[in-house]
C-alpha cells in the first residue's frame, strides 16, 4: 500500500511552495478590495513566480527539464497553491498535466520546435481543445454549448485537408488556460471522413482568436464566477496547420488516455486546498473571538463544528492521495491489492460533496460575518460550490461507480 510519509524532496518542495503561498499569495488573494467584486482577475504576477519555481513542468521527466513528479506529488503541491488561490492552482495543474502528455506525444522535430518556447517563457502555458464524446451522458452547466448552438458540441472544430497540411475551423466556447496559453493542442473532426486529427497550434497562429469575455452564467445582471482558472472562448477561422505540427494518431490517442482521471484527481486536491483555507481561517477566528466569557473555540458548538470539518478534510485528502497513488500504480488493481473502481470518480465526488458542506460549517463559526463580501469565507463557499458542480462532478458522475459495482454500462 502507499506510504503516507513524504520523502525529504517532497517535503522540501511542499514547504517552499507553502511558505511562498502563505507569505505572498494568500494575503493578496483575500485582500478585502479584491474580495468585494464578483470578477477577480487572474494574479498573473504570482502565476509567473510559481512557474519560475518549476511548477509548470512538474510532471515532466528530468531529461526534459522537469521534476519527474508523480501524480501524488502534484496533488500535494496543488493543495498548497489552492490554499492561497484556486485559480492559480487550476492553471498550473492543467499546464503540468498537459506538459507531460504532449511532450510524450510529440516527435523529436516537434519537441525541438516547441519545447524551447515552453522552457523560455514563464507564461507559456498549455491548453487542450478536444471533443467530448461523453457530453450527453450527464448534465452540467460547464459543458461547451455555444450561444448559437442548438445541440451540445455544435459547431464543432473541423479539419479539412489542404495540400500536405490542414485547415482548421470551428469554435471552442470554454477552453481552460486559453487566456495564458502559448500552445494549443487541438483535436478536430475530419471533414467528410471518419475520425479525428490532433494538431499543435501556437497562440500567434493566423486565424486563431481568443475571446476572454465569457457570458455570465444565468444571463444578464452582475456576473458571477462559475468556473475556476483562466477560461476563454477560442475561434479557429481558416487556421493553417503544416503536416509537421500534426501529432501521430497513436501518440494523440495516448495523449488523451488517462487525462480525464488525472485531471479529476488534481481537481480533488485543489478542492482540499480551498476547504483547508476555510478551515484554517475558522480556527484563527475562533481563537480570537471572545464571547460568553470565553474564546468561542472553547464553546462546545464551535468545537464540534471544527472537529467535523477536520474529519471531513482529512478523509477527503486521504481518498485523494489514495486515488493518485493507484493511478500511478495500476498494478495495485491488476494484482487485486485494491478494488477495481474508478478511483478518480470516487475521490472527486466524495471530496466535492463533503468539502462544500465542511466549508459551510467553517463559515458558520463567523456568524453573520461569514456572508460579508469583504471576508474570505464567502469566497471559499463559492469556490467549493463551483467545484461541486463542475463538468466532471455532476449529478450523473456517481453512475460511473455504479457501473463498476453492478457490471452494466450506459449506452
HUWO-V553148 format. One record per backbone hydrogen bond with DSSP energy under -0.5 kcal/mol. NH is the residue of the N-H (numbers start at 1). CO is the residue of the C=O. E is the energy in kcal/mol with one decimal. If there is no record, write none. Layout:
nh: (NH | NH)
co: (CO | CO)
e: (E | E)
//
This chain:
nh: (6 | 11 | 12 | 13 | 14 | 15 | 16 | 17 | 18 | 19 | 20 | 21 | 22 | 23 | 24 | 25 | 26 | 28 | 29 | 30 | 31 | 34 | 35 | 36 | 37 | 41 | 44 | 47 | 48 | 49 | 50 | 51 | 52 | 53 | 54 | 55 | 58 | 60 | 64 | 65 | 66 | 67 | 68 | 69 | 74 | 75 | 76 | 77 | 78 | 79 | 80 | 81 | 82 | 83 | 84 | 84 | 85 | 89 | 90 | 91 | 92 | 93 | 94 | 95 | 96 | 97 | 98 | 99 | 100 | 101 | 102 | 103 | 104 | 105 | 106 | 111 | 112 | 113 | 114 | 115 | 117 | 118 | 119 | 120 | 121 | 122 | 124 | 125 | 125 | 127 | 129 | 130 | 133 | 135 | 137 | 138 | 143 | 145 | 146 | 149 | 153 | 154 | 158 | 159 | 160 | 162 | 165 | 166 | 167 | 168 | 169 | 170 | 171 | 172 | 173 | 175 | 175 | 176 | 177 | 178 | 180 | 181 | 181 | 182 | 183 | 184 | 185 | 186 | 186 | 187 | 187 | 188 | 188 | 189 | 190 | 191 | 193 | 197 | 199 | 200 | 201 | 203 | 205 | 208 | 209 | 209 | 211 | 212 | 214 | 217 | 219 | 231 | 232 | 233 | 234 | 235 | 236 | 237 | 237 | 238 | 239 | 240 | 241 | 245 | 246 | 247 | 247 | 252 | 253 | 254 | 255 | 256 | 257 | 259 | 260 | 262 | 263 | 264 | 265 | 266 | 267 | 268 | 269 | 270 | 271 | 272 | 273 | 274 | 275 | 276 | 277 | 278 | 279 | 280 | 281 | 282 | 283 | 284 | 285 | 286 | 287 | 288 | 288 | 289 | 290 | 291 | 291 | 294 | 296 | 297 | 298 | 299 | 303 | 304 | 305 | 306 | 307 | 308 | 309 | 310 | 311 | 312 | 313 | 314 | 315 | 316 | 317 | 318 | 319 | 320 | 321 | 322 | 323 | 324 | 325 | 326 | 327 | 328 | 329 | 332 | 333 | 334 | 335 | 336 | 337 | 338 | 341 | 343 | 345 | 346 | 347 | 348 | 349 | 350 | 351 | 352 | 353 | 354 | 355 | 356 | 357 | 358 | 359 | 360 | 361 | 362 | 363 | 364 | 365 | 365 | 366 | 367 | 369 | 370 | 371 | 372 | 375 | 378 | 379 | 380 | 381 | 382 | 383 | 384 | 385 | 386 | 387 | 388 | 389 | 390 | 393 | 394 | 397 | 399 | 400 | 401 | 401 | 402 | 403 | 404 | 405 | 406 | 407 | 408)
co: (4 | 7 | 8 | 9 | 10 | 11 | 12 | 13 | 14 | 15 | 16 | 17 | 18 | 19 | 20 | 20 | 21 | 24 | 25 | 26 | 28 | 31 | 31 | 32 | 33 | 39 | 42 | 43 | 44 | 45 | 46 | 47 | 48 | 49 | 51 | 50 | 55 | 57 | 61 | 62 | 61 | 57 | 60 | 58 | 70 | 71 | 72 | 73 | 74 | 75 | 76 | 77 | 78 | 79 | 80 | 81 | 81 | 85 | 86 | 87 | 88 | 89 | 90 | 91 | 92 | 93 | 94 | 95 | 96 | 97 | 98 | 99 | 100 | 101 | 102 | 107 | 108 | 109 | 110 | 111 | 114 | 114 | 115 | 116 | 117 | 120 | 121 | 123 | 180 | 183 | 185 | 128 | 131 | 132 | 134 | 135 | 140 | 143 | 144 | 146 | 144 | 151 | 169 | 189 | 167 | 165 | 162 | 241 | 160 | 239 | 158 | 236 | 155 | 234 | 171 | 173 | 232 | 174 | 230 | 175 | 177 | 177 | 178 | 125 | 125 | 201 | 127 | 184 | 199 | 129 | 185 | 186 | 197 | 157 | 195 | 159 | 190 | 188 | 186 | 245 | 184 | 182 | 202 | 205 | 207 | 235 | 233 | 210 | 212 | 224 | 216 | 229 | 175 | 211 | 172 | 209 | 170 | 207 | 235 | 236 | 168 | 238 | 166 | 242 | 243 | 198 | 245 | 248 | 249 | 250 | 251 | 252 | 253 | 256 | 256 | 258 | 259 | 260 | 261 | 262 | 263 | 264 | 265 | 266 | 267 | 268 | 269 | 270 | 271 | 272 | 273 | 274 | 275 | 276 | 277 | 278 | 279 | 280 | 281 | 282 | 283 | 284 | 285 | 285 | 288 | 289 | 294 | 291 | 289 | 286 | 295 | 296 | 299 | 300 | 301 | 302 | 303 | 304 | 305 | 306 | 307 | 308 | 309 | 310 | 311 | 312 | 313 | 314 | 315 | 316 | 317 | 318 | 319 | 320 | 321 | 322 | 323 | 324 | 325 | 329 | 330 | 330 | 331 | 333 | 332 | 332 | 339 | 341 | 342 | 342 | 343 | 344 | 345 | 346 | 347 | 348 | 349 | 350 | 351 | 352 | 353 | 354 | 355 | 356 | 357 | 358 | 359 | 360 | 361 | 362 | 363 | 364 | 366 | 367 | 368 | 369 | 372 | 375 | 375 | 376 | 377 | 378 | 379 | 380 | 381 | 382 | 383 | 384 | 385 | 387 | 390 | 391 | 394 | 396 | 397 | 397 | 398 | 398 | 399 | 400 | 401 | 402 | 403 | 403)
e: (-0.7 | -2.5 | -2.2 | -2.3 | -2.8 | -2.7 | -2.0 | -2.2 | -2.8 | -2.6 | -1.9 | -2.7 | -2.9 | -2.4 | -2.5 | -1.2 | -3.1 | -1.0 | -2.5 | -2.1 | -0.9 | -1.5 | -1.9 | -1.7 | -0.6 | -0.5 | -1.8 | -1.9 | -2.3 | -1.8 | -2.7 | -2.0 | -2.0 | -0.8 | -1.9 | -1.4 | -0.8 | -1.0 | -1.6 | -1.8 | -2.0 | -1.1 | -2.8 | -2.4 | -2.0 | -2.3 | -2.1 | -2.0 | -2.5 | -2.1 | -1.2 | -2.1 | -2.7 | -1.6 | -0.5 | -1.4 | -2.7 | -1.5 | -2.2 | -2.2 | -2.3 | -2.4 | -2.0 | -2.1 | -2.6 | -2.1 | -2.5 | -2.8 | -1.4 | -1.4 | -3.3 | -2.0 | -1.7 | -1.4 | -1.7 | -2.2 | -2.3 | -1.6 | -2.6 | -2.2 | -0.5 | -1.6 | -2.6 | -1.8 | -1.3 | -0.5 | -1.7 | -1.3 | -1.7 | -1.8 | -3.0 | -0.6 | -0.8 | -1.4 | -1.8 | -0.6 | -1.6 | -1.2 | -0.5 | -1.7 | -1.1 | -1.5 | -3.4 | -3.0 | -2.4 | -2.5 | -2.0 | -2.6 | -2.7 | -2.8 | -2.5 | -2.3 | -0.7 | -3.0 | -0.6 | -0.5 | -2.9 | -0.6 | -3.4 | -1.7 | -1.3 | -1.0 | -0.8 | -3.0 | -1.4 | -3.0 | -2.8 | -0.7 | -2.6 | -3.4 | -0.5 | -0.6 | -2.9 | -2.6 | -2.1 | -2.9 | -1.2 | -2.5 | -2.8 | -2.4 | -2.6 | -2.0 | -1.8 | -1.7 | -0.6 | -2.4 | -2.7 | -0.6 | -1.7 | -0.6 | -1.6 | -0.5 | -1.0 | -2.2 | -2.9 | -2.5 | -3.0 | -2.6 | -0.5 | -0.5 | -2.4 | -0.6 | -2.8 | -1.9 | -1.6 | -2.6 | -0.5 | -3.0 | -2.0 | -2.0 | -2.2 | -1.6 | -1.3 | -1.3 | -0.6 | -2.4 | -2.9 | -2.3 | -2.1 | -2.4 | -2.4 | -1.9 | -1.9 | -2.1 | -2.4 | -2.0 | -1.9 | -2.1 | -2.3 | -2.4 | -1.8 | -1.7 | -2.5 | -2.8 | -2.1 | -2.2 | -2.2 | -2.3 | -2.3 | -2.7 | -1.7 | -0.8 | -0.9 | -2.2 | -0.6 | -0.5 | -2.9 | -0.8 | -2.7 | -1.8 | -2.5 | -1.4 | -2.7 | -2.6 | -1.6 | -2.6 | -2.3 | -2.2 | -2.4 | -2.4 | -2.2 | -2.5 | -2.5 | -2.3 | -2.4 | -2.3 | -2.4 | -2.4 | -2.1 | -2.1 | -2.7 | -2.2 | -2.4 | -2.2 | -2.5 | -2.6 | -2.0 | -1.8 | -1.2 | -2.1 | -1.3 | -1.8 | -2.3 | -1.8 | -2.3 | -1.6 | -1.7 | -1.9 | -1.1 | -2.0 | -2.7 | -2.0 | -2.7 | -1.9 | -2.3 | -2.3 | -2.2 | -2.8 | -2.3 | -1.2 | -1.5 | -2.2 | -2.2 | -1.9 | -1.9 | -2.3 | -2.1 | -1.6 | -0.7 | -0.9 | -1.9 | -1.2 | -1.4 | -1.5 | -1.3 | -1.2 | -1.6 | -0.6 | -0.6 | -2.1 | -2.4 | -1.9 | -3.0 | -2.4 | -1.8 | -2.3 | -2.0 | -1.7 | -1.2 | -0.8 | -1.9 | -0.5 | -1.4 | -1.8 | -1.9 | -0.5 | -0.6 | -2.0 | -2.4 | -1.6 | -2.3 | -3.1 | -2.2 | -0.9)
//
